[in-house]
C-alpha cells in the first residue's frame, strides 16, 4: 500500500520544504484555539472561598499521603505529578481544584498505565498534522490522521472528565452548598474546555491540511 507521495527529483526540494512548512504550521496551529481562549477561561474561574471545604480536601490529601505544594502562580491552576505523587496548586484556589487533582491521583492509582497513555496520546495527536502534511492526500495515513488524533487525545479527555466527577462527588461529601457546587461545575467545565479546544485543534488540523493540499494540487 502506498502511503507517501512519489514525486520527481526536480520537485523534491520544493515539495519537502512546502510540506514540512505546512506540517509545522499544522502542529503549531493545532494548539492555537487553546492558546487564544484558554488563559481567559482559566482567569474567569471563580474561587470557592470556604476554609472548611479546603480543609476537607487537604485532609483527604493527607490521608492518601499526597503532598500538596501551594505556589504563587500556575497557568493551569493545579497539577498532579504522577511520578512524584505530588499536587501543585495555585495559592488561593478552592477545594474544587484540589479535589480535582486528587481525582487525577485516584485515576492513576486505579489505572497505572494512564499517565503514559495520556502523554503518548497527546504526542501522537499533536503529530497528526505533520503526518497528514507529508503523506499523499488520498492515502490511508492522511484520511486516518484526524481519527488518530481523536484516539490520541481520548485518554487525556477521559482523565479530565473522571477527575472532575470525583471532585464534585467529594465536594458533596464535604457538605458543599448548591451554590458552591454550581460554581465548581462551571469552574471545572471551563478547565475542561481548554483541553477540549486542544483536542479539537489536533483533530481539525489534519483535515484542514488535506483540504489545503487538494486546493493547491497542480
LOTOR-405464 format. One line per 10 residues: number of its first residue (from 1); their letters; for each residue x, y, z of N, C-alpha, C, CB. Coordinates in steps of 0.02 Angstrom, whole numbers. Glycine has a CB too. Example, Ala and Ser with C-alpha at 12.3 -4.5 7.8 and 13.67 -1.06 7.14 Angstrom:
BEGIN
1	as	660/-284/390/615/-225/390/660/-165/390/565/-224/452; 642/-112/354/684/-53/357/645/2/394/704/-30/286
% end
This chain:
BEGIN
1	xxxxxxxxxx	43/-60/0/0/0/0/45/62/0/-48/0/62; 30/108/-44/71/169/-50/43/224/-6/76/192/-124; 80/241/47/57/292/93/85/361/75/78/274/163; 146/362/48/179/426/38/186/442/-36/247/426/71; 179/505/-50/176/529/-119/243/524/-154/151/602/-121; 244/495/-215/305/490/-254/309/551/-301/307/424/-294; 366/584/-302/374/643/-344/442/639/-379/369/708/-302; 450/680/-431/512/681/-468/567/715/-429/503/715/-537; 629/701/-446/686/731/-411/684/807/-419/752/702/-437; 661/829/-477/659/901/-491/617/939/-441/633/913/-562
11	xxxxxxxxxx	562/907/-418/516/941/-372/528/923/-299/445/924/-391; 579/878/-287/590/852/-220/602/907/-169/649/805/-221; 647/954/-185/665/1005/-137/607/1051/-119/723/1047/-163; 572/1076/-170/515/1121/-157/459/1084/-122/490/1151/-223; 448/1021/-141/396/980/-110/410/972/-35/390/911/-144; 472/954/-20/491/942/50/483/1005/92/563/917/54; 508/1060/66/504/1123/103/431/1143/115/540/1178/65; 390/1136/62/320/1156/68/283/1114/120/285/1151/1; 291/1049/115/253/1004/159/278/1004/231/256/935/132; 343/1013/240/369/1020/308/342/1084/339/446/1019/309
21	xxxxxxxxxx	340/1138/299/313/1201/323/239/1195/340/323/1256/271; 202/1162/297/130/1152/310/120/1109/372/96/1118/249; 161/1057/379/155/1013/437/172/1049/501/200/954/429; 226/1089/499/247/1127/559/193/1177/578/313/1163/546; 165/1210/527/111/1258/540/50/1222/570/91/1294/475; 38/1161/546/-19/1123/572/-9/1103/644/-30/1062/530; 52/1082/661/68/1063/730/58/1122/777/139/1036/736; 84/1180/755/77/1241/797/4/1265/798/123/1297/772; -27/1261/740/-96/1285/735/-145/1242/774/-117/1287/664; -128/1178/785/-173/1134/822/-186/1159/893/-144/1064/825
31	xxxxxxxxxx	-136/1192/921/-143/1218/989/-168/1290/992/-78/1214/1025; -179/1320/933/-199/1390/930/-266/1405/965/-204/1412/859; -319/1364/956/-382/1378/991/-373/1381/1066/-434/1326/973; -333/1335/1092/-320/1334/1164/-280/1395/1186/-284/1270/1184; -230/1413/1147/-187/1470/1164/-225/1536/1163/-129/1474/1115; -274/1542/1117/-312/1604/1111/-364/1613/1166/-345/1606/1043; -395/1558/1186/-451/1564/1233/-438/1533/1302/-511/1532/1204; -390/1487/1306/-376/1452/1369/-361/1499/1428/-318/1407/1360; -314/1546/1421/-297/1590/1477/-358/1629/1503/-243/1638/1456; -399/1654/1457/-459/1692/1477/-508/1648/1515/-493/1723/1415
41	xxxxxxxxxx	-516/1586/1493/-561/1539/1526/-538/1526/1597/-567/1474/1487; -473/1512/1605/-446/1498/1671/-450/1559/1717/-373/1474/1665; -439/1617/1687/-442/1679/1727/-512/1693/1752/-417/1738/1686; -562/1670/1714/-632/1684/1732/-660/1635/1785/-675/1680/1670; -619/1586/1803/-642/1539/1854/-651/1574/1921/-591/1480/1861; -707/1561/1953/-723/1594/2017/-700/1550/2075/-799/1607/2021; -663/1580/2120/-637/1542/2177/-692/1528/2229/-579/1580/2210; -691/1468/2255/-737/1449/2310/-699/1460/2375/-762/1374/2303; -712/1515/2406/-676/1533/2468/-713/1506/2529/-668/1610/2473; -700/1443/2543/-730/1410/2600/-676/1369/2635/-790/1365/2579
51	xxxxxxxxxx	-650/1394/2691/-595/1360/2727/-613/1288/2747/-577/1399/2789; -677/1276/2763/-696/1209/2784/-691/1159/2726/-768/1210/2812; -713/1180/2668/-708/1137/2610/-635/1123/2591/-746/1167/2551; -595/1176/2593/-524/1168/2576/-489/1124/2627/-490/1237/2573; -509/1132/2691/-480/1090/2743/-498/1016/2732/-505/1113/2812; -560/1004/2709/-582/936/2695/-540/905/2639/-656/935/2676; -524/946/2588/-483/923/2532/-412/909/2555/-483/975/2475; -385/953/2598/-318/943/2624/-314/880/2667/-295/1004/2663; -367/870/2706/-369/810/2749/-368/747/2707/-432/811/2793; -406/747/2652/-407/689/2607/-338/677/2576/-460/699/2551
61	xxxxxxxxxx	-304/732/2559/-237/726/2530/-189/695/2581/-211/795/2507; -195/716/2644/-151/689/2697/-166/616/2709/-160/729/2762; -230/598/2708/-249/528/2717/-220/484/2663/-325/522/2719; -217/511/2603/-190/473/2547/-114/482/2540/-224/493/2482; -85/520/2586/-13/532/2587/12/564/2522/25/467/2600; -27/614/2500/-9/651/2440/10/722/2460/-67/651/2388; 74/741/2455/94/809/2473/62/861/2428/170/816/2469; 42/917/2456/13/972/2418/58/1033/2426/-60/988/2443; 82/1059/2370/125/1118/2370/88/1176/2339/191/1104/2332; 79/1229/2378/47/1290/2352/100/1335/2323/8/1327/2408
71	xxxxxxxxxx	87/1360/2262/135/1404/2229/101/1470/2211/164/1371/2166; 140/1522/2202/113/1589/2191/76/1596/2125/169/1640/2192; 100/1564/2073/67/1570/2008/75/1506/1969/96/1630/1969; 20/1483/1940/22/1423/1899/-30/1429/1844/10/1359/1942; -7/1425/1782/-51/1438/1725/-111/1392/1722/-12/1432/1661; -105/1331/1748/-159/1284/1743/-197/1275/1809/-133/1217/1720; -188/1319/1855/-222/1319/1920/-199/1263/1966/-296/1312/1909; -189/1204/1939/-167/1148/1980/-140/1092/1936/-223/1122/2024; -101/1047/1966/-75/991/1928/-56/935/1976/-14/1012/1885; -61/873/1951/-39/816/1990/19/783/1953/-97/765/2001
81	xxxxxxxxxx	74/773/1988/133/741/1959/132/667/1978/199/775/1984; 116/623/1930/111/552/1947/177/519/1964/80/516/1889; 232/548/1942/298/520/1958/317/534/2030/351/549/1910; 308/597/2050/324/617/2119/266/605/2167/344/691/2121; 207/590/2137/145/581/2176/134/643/2221/149/516/2219; 134/700/2188/128/764/2223/81/811/2184/196/797/2232; 44/852/2222/-1/901/2192/29/971/2198/-71/898/2226; 24/1008/2144/43/1079/2143/-22/1119/2131/98/1095/2088; -33/1169/2171/-94/1208/2163/-79/1282/2173/-148/1185/2213; -110/1323/2132/-101/1395/2137/-131/1420/2203/-134/1432/2077
91	xxxxxxxxxx	-94/1462/2237/-117/1488/2301/-182/1526/2292/-63/1534/2331; -231/1511/2334/-295/1545/2331/-349/1506/2296/-287/1611/2298; -330/1450/2264/-380/1408/2230/-424/1372/2281/-346/1357/2183; -484/1355/2259/-532/1324/2304/-527/1249/2307/-600/1343/2284; -572/1219/2347/-572/1147/2358/-589/1109/2293/-622/1129/2412; -626/1141/2248/-644/1107/2186/-582/1089/2145/-690/1151/2144; -533/1134/2143/-471/1121/2106/-430/1067/2141/-430/1187/2100; -424/1072/2208/-385/1023/2245/-417/953/2241/-378/1044/2319; -482/950/2247/-516/885/2240/-508/858/2169/-591/893/2257; -506/902/2120/-496/881/2050/-428/847/2043/-501/941/2002
101	xxxxxxxxxx	-376/877/2071/-309/848/2067/-305/782/2105/-257/897/2094; -342/778/2161/-346/715/2197/-381/662/2155/-383/724/2265; -427/685/2113/-461/641/2066/-412/610/2016/-516/678/2029; -364/651/1993/-312/625/1948/-271/572/1984/-266/682/1924; -254/585/2047/-215/537/2086/-252/471/2091/-200/566/2156; -318/475/2102/-358/414/2107/-361/377/2040/-430/431/2131; -367/416/1986/-369/386/1919/-304/348/1905/-380/440/1865; -248/379/1921/-183/349/1906/-168/289/1951/-127/401/1912; -196/290/2011/-186/234/2056/-225/173/2030/-209/252/2127; -285/185/2003/-327/131/1978/-303/106/1910/-399/154/1973
111	xxxxxxxxxx	-283/153/1867/-260/135/1800/-187/158/1794/-304/168/1744; -142/114/1812/-71/132/1818/-40/153/1751/-32/75/1847; -69/129/1697/-41/147/1631/-66/214/1605/-57/92/1580; -115/243/1639/-148/304/1615/-100/363/1604/-201/325/1662; -53/377/1650/-7/434/1638/32/427/1573/41/440/1696; 57/366/1560/95/355/1498/50/358/1437/132/288/1501; -11/331/1444/-58/333/1388/-76/405/1372/-121/293/1404; -85/445/1424/-103/515/1414/-48/553/1378/-118/548/1482; 13/546/1401/69/581/1369/80/557/1298/134/572/1411; 81/491/1289/91/463/1222/35/484/1175/96/386/1225
121	xxxxxxxxxx	-26/483/1200/-83/502/1159/-80/574/1136/-146/490/1196; -59/618/1182/-54/689/1165/1/700/1113/-40/731/1228; 56/662/1118/110/668/1069/86/644/1001/171/628/1092; 51/587/1000/25/560/937/-25/608/906/-8/491/949; -71/633/948/-121/680/924/-89/744/898/-170/696/978; -38/767/933/-5/829/913/35/822/848/41/851/966; 57/761/833/96/750/772/53/731/712/148/696/784; -12/720/724/-57/702/669/-55/752/611/-128/696/696; -52/818/624/-49/865/568/12/855/524/-50/936/594; 69/838/556/130/828/517/125/766/473/191/822/564
131	xxxxxxxxxx	94/713/499/86/652/459/40/665/399/58/595/502; -11/707/410/-56/725/356/-20/766/303/-117/763/382; 28/807/324/63/851/278/112/813/233/101/904/317; 146/762/260/197/727/222/171/667/184/253/706/268; 108/648/197/80/590/162/38/612/102/37/549/211; 26/565/58/-15/579/-1/-86/596/22/-16/518/-49; -116/646/-11/-180/672/13/-236/621/16/-201/729/-30; -233/571/-28/-285/519/-29/-262/454/4/-307/506/-100; -206/457/39/-180/396/70/-218/379/134/-105/404/85; -208/318/158/-239/297/220/-215/340/278/-224/223/234
141	xxxxxxxxxx	-150/357/278/-122/398/331/-157/466/335/-47/409/320; -164/498/277/-196/564/275/-269/561/298/-192/593/205; -305/510/274/-375/504/292/-385/486/365/-408/452/249; -338/446/392/-345/422/460/-319/472/512/-307/357/468; -280/522/491/-248/568/538/-296/600/589/-213/622/499; -354/627/567/-400/657/617/-425/606/668/-459/687/581; -436/543/646/-460/492/691/-404/469/739/-486/431/652; -343/468/714/-285/452/756/-277/506/809/-221/445/713; -286/569/789/-281/624/836/-335/618/890/-287/692/800; -395/601/870/-451/593/917/-437/537/967/-516/580/880
151	xxxxxxxxxx	-411/481/941/-395/424/984/-338/443/1032/-375/363/942; -290/481/1007/-234/501/1048/-255/547/1105/-182/535/1007; -303/591/1092/-325/638/1143/-375/608/1192/-355/699/1109; -403/550/1175/-455/519/1217/-433/506/1289/-476/454/1186; -373/478/1302/-353/467/1372/-351/531/1413/-285/433/1375; -327/585/1383/-324/650/1417/-394/674/1435/-289/702/1374; -439/672/1387/-507/696/1398/-544/653/1449/-546/698/1333; -535/587/1444/-566/542/1491/-541/552/1562/-555/470/1470; -476/563/1568/-445/575/1633/-474/639/1665/-369/581/1626; -481/692/1624/-507/755/1649/-580/749/1672/-501/809/1595
161	xxxxxxxxxx	-621/714/1632/-691/705/1649/-697/666/1715/-729/667/1593; -660/612/1721/-663/571/1781/-639/609/1843/-621/507/1772; -586/649/1836/-560/688/1892/-611/740/1915/-493/721/1873; -645/772/1867/-695/822/1884/-755/790/1918/-718/860/1821; -775/731/1895/-831/695/1926/-814/678/1998/-848/631/1886; -753/658/2010/-731/642/2079/-730/705/2122/-661/609/2078; -712/761/2092/-710/824/2128/-780/842/2153/-682/881/2084; -829/838/2110/-899/854/2129/-924/805/2182/-946/852/2066; -908/742/2174/-928/691/2223/-899/706/2292/-906/621/2200; -835/725/2294/-803/741/2358/-828/806/2388/-728/744/2349
171	xxxxxxxxxx	-846/854/2346/-874/917/2371/-942/903/2404/-882/968/2313; -981/859/2375/-1045/841/2404/-1035/807/2472/-1085/794/2357; -986/763/2477/-971/730/2540/-948/779/2593/-916/676/2530; -915/833/2570/-891/885/2617/-945/936/2633/-830/920/2587; -1007/923/2611/-1064/966/2627/-1061/1034/2592/-1068/977/2701; -1038/1034/2530/-1038/1097/2491/-1111/1116/2477/-998/1089/2424; -1124/1181/2475/-1191/1205/2461/-1207/1198/2387/-1200/1279/2484; -1271/1205/2370/-1291/1201/2300/-1256/1256/2259/-1367/1208/2294; -1251/1315/2288/-1217/1371/2254/-1144/1354/2241/-1223/1435/2296; -1111/1325/2290/-1040/1308/2284/-1031/1253/2232/-1011/1286/2352
181	xxxxxxxxxx	-1076/1205/2230/-1072/1152/2181/-1082/1179/2110/-1125/1098/2196; -1126/1228/2103/-1137/1259/2037/-1075/1296/2014/-1197/1307/2039; -1043/1331/2061/-981/1366/2044/-927/1316/2024/-957/1409/2104; -923/1262/2062/-872/1210/2047/-884/1180/1978/-874/1155/2101; -946/1166/1962/-961/1137/1896/-940/1185/1840/-1036/1121/1891; -954/1249/1850/-935/1299/1799/-859/1303/1794/-964/1368/1816; -825/1304/1851/-751/1307/1851/-721/1247/1815/-725/1311/1923; -744/1188/1834/-717/1127/1805/-735/1122/1731/-743/1066/1842; -794/1148/1713/-814/1148/1643/-769/1193/1601/-886/1171/1636; -751/1250/1629/-706/1296/1593/-637/1265/1585/-701/1363/1631
191	xxxxxxxxxx	-614/1233/1639/-548/1200/1635/-549/1144/1583/-528/1171/1704; -604/1106/1581/-609/1052/1532/-611/1079/1461/-671/1009/1546; -643/1137/1452/-647/1167/1386/-578/1181/1357/-687/1232/1389; -530/1199/1400/-462/1212/1375/-432/1148/1345/-417/1238/1431; -446/1092/1376/-422/1028/1350/-461/1008/1287/-428/972/1403; -526/1023/1288/-568/1009/1230/-545/1047/1169/-640/1024/1246; -526/1110/1179/-501/1151/1124/-435/1124/1097/-492/1224/1147; -393/1100/1141/-330/1070/1120/-343/1009/1077/-287/1051/1181; -389/967/1099/-407/907/1060/-439/925/994/-454/862/1101; -483/975/995/-518/996/934/-468/1022/882/-569/1050/950
201	xxxxxxxxxx	-419/1059/905/-368/1085/859/-327/1029/828/-322/1132/896; -309/979/869/-269/923/844/-309/881/794/-246/878/901; -375/876/804/-417/837/759/-431/876/693/-483/820/793; -443/941/701/-460/981/642/-400/995/597/-490/1047/664; -341/1003/625/-282/1022/586/-267/974/528/-222/1026/631; -267/907/539/-252/862/482/-304/868/426/-250/790/507; -367/877/445/-420/884/394/-410/947/354/-489/883/427; -392/1001/388/-380/1065/353/-319/1061/308/-371/1121/404; -268/1025/331/-208/1017/290/-224/978/226/-152/980/330; -266/927/233/-286/888/174/-323/931/124/-330/828/196
211	xxxxxxxx	-368/973/149/-405/1018/105/-359/1068/72/-460/1055/145; -310/1091/110/-261/1139/83/-222/1107/26/-213/1163/139; -201/1045/36/-162/1010/-16/-205/997/-78/-136/943/11; -269/983/-68/-314/972/-125/-324/1036/-165/-382/945/-101; -329/1093/-129/-340/1157/-163/-278/1183/-197/-365/1209/-113; -219/1156/-178/-157/1179/-207/-124/1127/-253/-108/1198/-152; -161/1075/-270/-132/1024/-314/-121/1054/-384/-178/962/-317; -70/1030/-416/-52/1056/-482/-66/1003/-536/22/1077/-484
% end
